[in-house]
């Protein structure tokens, strides 16, 4: 359960970093910051799934 939760947060962070202007490393600090400003439900949201974005472009 904890591992699955960490995967969700990592995917959300990776998506946010890819959308940004500056390159950043997804690390524990970034994950902790995101956990302060987002809920678990927001991290699990479809907007953080790469598949949903790639399908919209086609």
Secondary structure, 3 states (H helix, E strand, C coil): CHHHHHHHHHHHHHHHHHHCCCCCCCCHHHHHHHHHHCCHHHHCCHHHCHHHHHHHHC
